[in-house]
Amino acid sequence: MKHEARLEPDLALAEALFASLREASLDPPGVTRDAYGPGEERAHALCIEAAKEAGLAVTRDFAGNSYATLPGKAEGGRTLLIGSHLDSVAHGGNYDGAAGVLAGLAALSGLVKANHRPEADVAVMMTRAEETVWFPVSFPGAKAALGRLPADALALKRSDTGRTLAEHMRALGFDPDAIAAGRRHLDPERIAGFVEAHIEQGPELIEVDRAVAIVPAISGGYRFRQARITGEYAHVGGAPKRVRRDAVAALAHIVAGINASWDRFEAEGHRIMTTFGVIGVDPAMATWSRVPGEARFTLDIRGVDLPALARMRHILDELIAEAEAKHGVTVTLGPDTGPRPGFLDEALVQRLRDCASARFIACHEMPSGGGHDALAFHEAGVPAAMLFIRNQNGSHNPDEAMEMADFAEAARILATLAATHQG
Amino acid sequence: MKHEARLEPDLALAEALFASLREASLDPPGVTRDAYGPGEERAHALCIEAAKEAGLAVTRDFAGNSYATLPGKAEGGRTLLIGSHLDSVAHGGNYDGAAGVLAGLAALSGLVKANHRPEADVAVMMTRAEETVWFPVSFPGAKAALGRLPADALALKRSDTGRTLAEHMRALGFDPDAIAAGRRHLDPERIAGFVEAHIEQGPELIEVDRAVAIVPAISGGYRFRQARITGEYAHVGGAPKRVRRDAVAALAHIVAGINASWDRFEAEGHRIMTTFGVIGVDPAMATWSRVPGEARFTLDIRGVDLPALARMRHILDELIAEAEAKHGVTVTLGPDTGPRPGFLDEALVQRLRDCASARFIACHEMPSGGGHDALAFHEAGVPAAMLFIRNQNGSHNPDEAMEMADFAEAARILATLAATHQG
């Protein structure tokens, strides 16, 4: 690994692309790159243009994922994919997703500049629609490429436009019929691995003072996006406590109960996360002068600690039974759309450790709290692994930040990984 | 009181008016009589027509309140007002407000049919805009008649139309300039009392098995309609508990804490009520995949037990301090628009007891949980009192119900009160 360990990623390319991506998707506060919409499409166009200029071979698949390939010395070997997504949440930051794509492009452009070709093909894959706030399905872009997106997902509607995934794909010139027909663009047998660099989205790398983490597992768990509490509306001054069926009081019992249990889990060293991201009442019915007869909420429970996840799920059922008994309401959780935790490929994880060592980069190791496209590859039987890049101010918000020096460390690891890819 | 005690209210008039009111304001589910809008205006027109047919003298004031007067034998005496409001909440029931107006009209029509004239004038007053879901001000109709509506209330906007109170008044031909100029239609010195019959809106009369209650006090307390919690948005999988500033978790702490304290108050026999009627997050920012950085809520705390009210207010401050410390958020309650509790006129309350006794009607006694127009008169120095009519399924909801037999008992008490009015 002597020679390859010195190959530098093309950081100038990455810096220029971060700036042009931000400019093209500015939507104060923050940036918006809407999945299968104009924002994401502009991001793909910019990255494709940069990849072409860098001398990479560019293609697209029927689902709109883009690929920038550095051909290997020999044909017939398995392709190594380095990738992430180019969409963002509404009013999000510039680095979530894009950092992984740009780290890959910088790595391959660096190899081109050094006239270095790996033994077999390495490609940067830019996926679509990873942020599930747009379409209520996980990783539709990556899954479609792998032939694993169920046909009925094409009928799912984007949360803001109300138009279906198929309609959005067609509007951009892609081919949802190929997805409906079960075609695949990527054969798992022909892929050596999928490696995704991504900003950490949390403070752990700041706390441990490391630029990069190697990620051996991705959190999964339970995800309820349509939970609902049904009680009864009543006049605020006319209904004493004993007759109330107060949906908000019931919700507070559940939220406070989960939070108290989470405190206990933390004290015991169990590392999971619970989030009630959306709560609300029916704006057409609820006023300050009515006991609320209905409430809705979302609940996400995630981690890689399987026994702790199961225990929190059981506690949720107990809290719901208590809330129903105490407040005379009915709680329905609705469908559970949570992915299972994914334990990534140990050999590929070891390859990342070796590449980091070759560059004298001391890496942290931690599981991912968020789901990522890497999970879709892992579930398809493709060896998958991830790198986290230290970042400031979390993610999915306008203040998301990242130091280019930290990004450069991840890009160096990827450059070494790509340079030494054997097929 | 021998003769007058036998005078029967005109229940046929009331029954016919309940039916025509329902038909004119049907808005499934329930009825909508929007304050200073078409729904309330149709209700006034129907009641005025019925009052004229019953032989009562009909007038309106500059704020759109309607009056149906049975002239007394002599001029110069003080007028007794019997009244309530004709607006309803959106998708509410047919009895909240209307029952008090129709009980008054039935009482006076009964006197007309019996050729009985009291010593001095008795009038049914039909007020406007009592339901504060429409305009964020209490009792604007009654207050305007009394010359006590602040001029700046005319600029308040209706929650659904966004048009001001003045604009709504003008559209119906009323005279907001008279209000701005501080004029009054009713001189407290010339009013013997204001008696309001109203459905109970709660289950207490059902539980004690009485048709009617005499109400010696009206609840007041604290009312926060614009409370807000500010934390920080963060990625759901990236932000561990220790760095979260979760507005929903903080809200749950406050709601669950107030509810637990309310349980203790109830066990101690302290009779107050607390309601979080509206909770929510910013729909443009909150998703299931983000730690919520902002939440808002309304909180109403009411009763007639002054020490208990003050204690709950103190507990609220403690809970807010705890939530801020534990969750790193900032809580602002916003303006407190709660009215003070109103202890009604003891002499008038005793008159109601005497009239009920004269008709052999055994009444319950209880404070009112809700604010009512009677409070506006009380605050203006007019002797005020109330009757509650037993009703089913609470109020402010489409299932609101009332037995005509119970209504008849209240109307009988009012008929006796009107018949024996001395001026």
Interface residues (C-beta under 8 A of the other chain):
Chain A: V89 A90 H91 D96 E131 T132 V133 E200 Q201 G202 P203 E204 S219 R223 R225 E232 Y233 A234 H235 V236 G237 G238 A239 P240 K241 R242 V243 D246 V248 A249 L251 A252 H253 V255 A256 N259 W262 D263 E266 R271 M273 T275 F276 G277 V278 I279 G280 V281 P283 A284 M285 A286 T287 W288 S289 R290 V291 P292 G293 A295 T298 L299 D300 R302 S368 G369 G370 G371 G394 S395 H396 N397
Chain B: V89 A90 H91 D96 E131 T132 V133 E200 Q201 G202 P203 E204 S219 R223 R225 E232 Y233 A234 H235 V236 G237 G238 A239 P240 K241 R242 V243 D246 V248 A249 L251 A252 H253 V255 A256 N259 W262 D263 E266 R271 M273 T275 F276 G277 V278 I279 G280 V281 P283 A284 M285 A286 T287 W288 S289 R290 V291 P292 G293 A295 T298 L299 D300 R302 S368 G369 G370 G371 G394 S395 H396 N397
